[in-house]
């Protein structure tokens, strides 16, 4: 049986099994962990507008350039959610990942929970007509933004900014930050990365702890007077420097995630070679798994390599500055670099989804119940469908 036939037969079998399952009410899961999001939420998975409202509501751009026009939606929590099997019937077409909107009952006390809906699920248009008090859903700005976010594989601020900007939406910088959780994890990497540039811009006066302090400011978008020497080194206006620091922060984030993903995807590749599902395996599923595992491994390696080649453009511009003391290439790169955010963000979002789901569902240790063959095939189909977005079809 060829690869395409195996894929289609296995998919039909899996969809039939899903249709036999009863729906369950999972609303309690949607809101039970809201209070913990601020401490453990990853940048790519969660856009916590509720937390941003508490920390940045006095920021000038918060009101002038809101993320959403609706005040309640502008305090919502958006999550990239991997659909459970019983949730897929909530959509009119096959979908593996959805954008969940959670509106807290009280943004000051997330333990009270909230109500939720997923973008484009059955009933989404009716929800929008009721919530926004409108008749024409498709022309409403907030609905358009929600649907644009739903097109993305992740919610990292650099991918979000680039995607929304391409469609004419430009929320304020206060909405587009790396989460505090990821900033803490990044700080050591960022300090090491910028240390040579700190010495180029500031001289020997700032090293060690002071360099780490500057790294924290760059990651947190605190463009105060301590960064002025860097602006002079790069010969940028105030507006250019603000945009350039955002760009630099994006590449630091993507480079850090690329390094982390290489180890995370190594575990996935090892698992693809060794994981054995439990139970009787039907022939269409066996044929699909035989073809899919090596194909998926090749696509993962290709995606990681593509990211490395793109990030090498950043490394070359940075090297010209810190080794040759030539600010021109790095300055131009910071201003033009966001054109690469979409490609990098897609790769990282998709690979991050694969790595996190594998760790959660298949790498939990010997006591975790193994998937059945049909469940395992369903997971690999999800991974393959995601990687197809990056331009590779079934081989």
C-alpha positions in Angstrom: 0.0 0.0 0.0 1.4 3.4 -0.9 1.9 6.2 1.6 -1.1 8.3 0.5 -3.5 5.3 0.6 -2.2 4.3 4.1 -2.7 7.9 5.3 -6.2 8.2 4.0 -7.3 4.7 5.3 -5.9 5.4 8.7 -7.5 8.8 8.8 -10.9 7.4 7.9 -10.6 4.7 10.6 -9.7 7.3 13.2 -12.5 9.7 12.3 -15.0 6.8 12.5 -13.8 5.9 16.0 -14.1 9.6 17.1 -17.6 9.7 15.9 -18.5 6.8 18.3 -17.3 8.7 21.4 -19.7 10.6 23.6 -19.3 14.3 24.2 -18.2 15.4 27.7 -18.5 18.7 29.4 -15.0 20.0 30.0 -15.8 23.6 31.1 -14.3 23.0 34.6 -11.0 22.2 33.0 -11.1 25.5 31.0 -10.9 27.7 34.1 -9.5 25.6 36.9 -5.9 26.8 36.5 -6.4 30.4 35.5 -4.8 31.7 38.7 -1.5 29.9 37.8 -1.2 31.3 34.3 0.9 34.3 35.3 3.5 32.1 36.9 3.9 29.3 34.4 2.4 30.4 31.1 4.7 30.1 28.1 4.9 33.1 25.7 3.9 31.0 22.7 0.8 29.3 24.2 -0.9 32.1 26.2 -1.7 35.7 25.6 -2.7 36.9 29.0 -4.5 40.2 28.4 -5.9 40.1 32.0 -2.4 40.3 33.4 -1.5 43.0 30.9 -4.5 45.1 32.0 -3.2 45.0 35.6 0.4 45.9 34.8 0.1 48.2 31.9 -3.3 50.0 32.0 -1.5 53.3 32.7 0.8 52.9 29.7 -0.1 55.5 27.1 -0.4 53.0 24.3 -2.7 50.7 26.3 -5.7 52.9 25.6 -4.5 54.6 22.4 -3.6 51.3 20.7 -5.7 48.6 22.4 -5.4 44.9 21.3 -9.2 44.6 21.2 -11.7 47.4 21.1 -14.2 45.6 23.4 -13.1 46.3 27.0 -14.1 42.9 28.3 -12.3 41.0 25.5 -9.3 43.3 26.1 -9.0 41.6 29.5 -9.5 38.1 28.2 -7.0 35.2 28.3 -6.2 33.6 24.9 -4.8 30.1 24.8 -3.6 27.9 22.0 -5.5 24.7 22.9 -5.0 21.2 21.5 -8.4 19.8 21.0 -9.4 16.6 22.7 -11.0 14.0 20.6 -14.5 14.8 21.9 -14.0 18.5 21.2 -13.4 18.1 17.4 -17.1 17.8 16.7 -17.4 21.4 17.9 -16.0 22.4 14.5 -17.4 22.0 11.0 -14.0 21.0 9.6 -11.1 18.9 10.8 -9.1 20.9 13.3 -6.5 19.8 15.8 -5.6 23.1 17.6 -8.0 26.0 18.4 -7.7 29.4 19.9 -9.6 29.5 23.2 -11.0 32.7 24.6 -11.5 32.8 28.4 -13.2 35.8 29.8 -12.5 35.9 33.6 -15.5 36.7 35.8 -13.2 39.0 37.8 -9.8 39.9 36.3 -8.6 40.7 39.9 -9.5 37.2 41.1 -8.9 34.5 38.5 -9.7 31.8 41.0 -13.3 32.6 40.4 -12.9 31.3 36.8 -14.6 32.5 33.7 -16.5 31.6 30.6 -14.9 30.3 27.4 -15.5 29.8 23.7 -13.2 28.8 20.9 -12.7 30.9 17.8 -14.8 29.5 14.8 -16.4 26.7 16.8 -20.0 26.0 16.0 -21.9 28.8 17.7 -19.0 31.3 17.6 -20.9 33.7 15.2 -23.9 33.6 17.5 -21.7 34.4 20.5 -20.2 37.3 18.7 -23.6 38.7 17.6 -24.7 38.6 21.2 -21.6 39.8 22.9 -20.8 42.7 20.6 -24.5 43.4 19.8 -23.9 43.3 16.1 -25.5 41.7 13.0 -22.5 41.6 10.6 -19.9 39.4 12.4 -17.4 39.3 9.5 -16.8 43.1 9.5 -16.3 43.5 13.2 -12.7 44.5 14.0 -12.3 42.3 17.1 -13.7 39.3 15.3 -11.3 39.9 12.4 -8.4 40.0 14.9 -9.5 36.8 16.6 -9.7 35.0 13.3 -6.3 36.2 12.3 -4.9 34.9 15.6 -6.6 31.6 15.0 -4.6 31.2 11.8 -1.3 31.2 13.8 0.3 28.1 15.3 1.4 30.1 18.4 0.8 33.4 20.2 4.3 34.6 20.6 4.3 38.4 20.4 6.7 38.7 17.5 4.7 36.4 15.2 1.5 38.0 16.4 2.8 41.5 15.7 4.0 40.7 12.2 0.8 38.8 11.2 -1.5 41.5 12.5 0.6 44.3 11.0 0.3 42.6 7.6 -3.5 43.0 7.9 -3.4 46.6 9.1 -3.7 46.0 12.9 -1.0 47.4 15.2 -1.7 47.0 18.9 0.5 48.9 21.4 3.9 47.5 22.4 2.6 46.9 26.0 0.5 44.0 24.7 3.4 42.3 22.9 5.8 41.1 25.6 7.6 37.9 26.5 5.9 36.3 29.5 7.6 36.8 32.9 8.0 33.1 33.1 10.0 32.9 29.9 12.0 36.1 30.7 13.3 34.4 33.8 14.3 31.3 31.8 15.9 33.5 29.1 17.9 35.9 31.2 21.1 33.8 31.4 21.1 33.1 27.7 20.4 36.8 26.9 23.1 38.1 29.1 25.7 35.9 27.5 24.4 36.8 24.1 24.6 40.6 24.5 27.8 40.8 26.7 30.1 41.5 23.8 27.8 44.1 22.5 27.5 45.8 25.9 31.3 46.1 26.0 31.3 47.5 22.4 28.6 50.1 23.3 29.5 50.9 26.9 33.2 50.0 27.2 34.6 48.1 30.1 32.5 50.1 32.6 29.6 47.7 32.3 30.2 44.0 32.6 28.9 41.1 34.7 25.9 42.1 36.8 25.4 45.4 35.0 25.3 43.5 31.7 22.6 41.2 33.1 20.6 44.2 34.2 20.7 45.6 30.7 19.7 42.2 29.3 16.6 42.3 31.6 15.7 45.7 30.3 16.0 44.7 26.7 13.8 41.6 27.3 11.3 43.7 29.3 11.2 46.7 26.9 12.4 49.2 29.5 13.9 51.8 27.1 15.3 54.0 29.8 18.5 56.2 29.8 20.7 53.3 30.6 20.3 52.0 27.1 21.0 55.4 25.4 24.7 54.6 24.7 23.4 51.6 22.7 21.1 53.8 20.7 24.1 56.1 19.8 26.2 53.1 18.8 23.5 51.9 16.4 22.9 55.5 15.2 19.1 55.2 15.6 16.4 57.7 16.2 14.1 57.2 19.3 11.4 55.5 17.1 14.0 53.4 15.3 15.6 52.3 18.5 12.2 51.3 20.0 11.5 49.2 16.9 15.0 47.9 16.8 15.0 46.7 20.4 11.7 44.9 19.8 13.3 43.2 16.8 16.4 42.3 18.8 14.2 40.9 21.6 12.4 38.8 19.0 15.6 37.3 17.6 16.9 36.6 21.1 13.7 34.8 21.9 13.7 32.8 18.7 17.4 31.9 19.1 16.8 30.8 22.7 13.8 28.7 21.6 15.8 27.2 18.7 18.4 26.0 21.2 15.8 24.6 23.5 13.9 22.9 20.7 16.9 21.0 19.5 17.0 19.1 22.7 13.2 18.8 22.9 13.0 17.5 19.4 15.8 15.0 20.0 13.6 13.4 22.6 10.7 13.3 20.1 12.9 11.7 17.4 14.2 9.1 19.9 10.6 8.4 20.8 9.5 8.0 17.2 12.1 5.3 16.8 11.2 3.5 20.0 7.6 4.1 21.1 5.4 1.0 20.9 1.6 1.5 21.2 -0.4 -1.0 23.3 -3.0 -3.4 21.8 -4.0 -5.0 18.5 -3.0 -3.0 15.4 -5.3 -3.0 12.4 -3.6 -3.2 9.0 -4.4 0.4 7.8 -2.9 1.8 11.0 0.2 -0.5 10.7 0.8 0.6 7.2 0.4 4.3 8.1 2.8 4.1 11.1 5.4 2.3 9.0 5.5 5.2 6.5 4.8 8.0 8.9 7.4 7.7 11.5 10.5 8.1 9.3 8.7 10.7 7.2 7.8 12.7 10.3 11.4 12.5 11.6 12.7 13.9 8.3 10.3 16.8 8.4 11.3 17.7 11.9 15.0 17.7 11.1 14.3 19.8 8.0 12.3 22.4 10.0 15.0 22.7 12.7 17.7 23.1 10.0 15.6 25.8 8.2 15.3 27.8 11.5 19.1 27.6 12.0 19.8 28.9 8.5 17.4 31.9 9.1 18.9 32.7 12.5 22.4 32.6 10.9 21.5 35.9 9.1 21.1 37.5 12.6 24.4 35.9 13.8 26.3 37.4 10.8 25.0 40.9 11.4 25.7 40.7 15.1 29.3 39.4 14.4 30.0 42.4 12.1 29.1 44.7 15.0 30.9 43.1 17.9 34.0 41.9 16.0 34.3 44.5 13.2 32.7 47.4 15.2 30.6 48.0 12.1 27.1 49.0 13.3 25.6 49.4 9.8 24.7 45.7 9.1 23.2 45.1 12.6 21.3 48.4 12.5 19.8 47.5 9.1 19.1 44.0 10.2 17.2 45.1 13.3 15.0 47.4 11.2 14.3 44.9 8.4 14.5 41.7 10.5 10.9 41.4 11.5 10.2 40.3 8.0 11.6 37.0 9.2 9.4 36.7 12.2 6.5 35.0 10.5 8.7 32.2 9.2 10.5 31.8 12.5 7.4 32.0 14.5 5.5 29.4 12.5 8.4 27.0 12.8 8.8 27.5 16.5 5.1 27.4 17.2 4.6 24.1 15.3 7.7 22.4 16.7 6.9 23.6 20.2 3.4 22.1 19.9 4.9 18.8 18.9 7.5 18.8 21.7 5.1 19.8 24.4 2.4 17.3 23.4 4.9 14.5 23.1 6.3 15.3 26.6 2.8 15.5 28.1 1.3 12.4 26.4 4.1 10.0 25.5 7.1 10.7 27.6 5.6 10.6 31.1 7.6 7.6 32.3 7.0 3.9 32.6 3.8 4.3 34.7 2.0 6.3 32.1 -0.6 4.3 30.1 0.5 3.7 26.5 -1.6 4.9 23.6 -3.5 2.4 21.5 -2.3 2.0 17.9 -5.2 4.1 16.6 -4.6 6.9 19.2 -0.9 6.9 18.4 -1.7 7.2 14.6 -4.0 10.1 15.4 -1.2 11.9 17.3 1.2 11.5 14.4 -1.4 12.7 11.9 -1.8 15.8 14.0 2.0 16.3 13.9 2.1 15.8 10.1 -0.9 18.1 9.5 0.9 20.8 11.5 4.2 20.4 9.6 2.4 20.6 6.3 1.9 24.3 7.0 5.6 24.7 6.6 5.4 23.6 3.0 6.0 19.9 2.9 3.3 17.5 1.7 3.1 13.7 2.1 6.2 12.1 0.7 
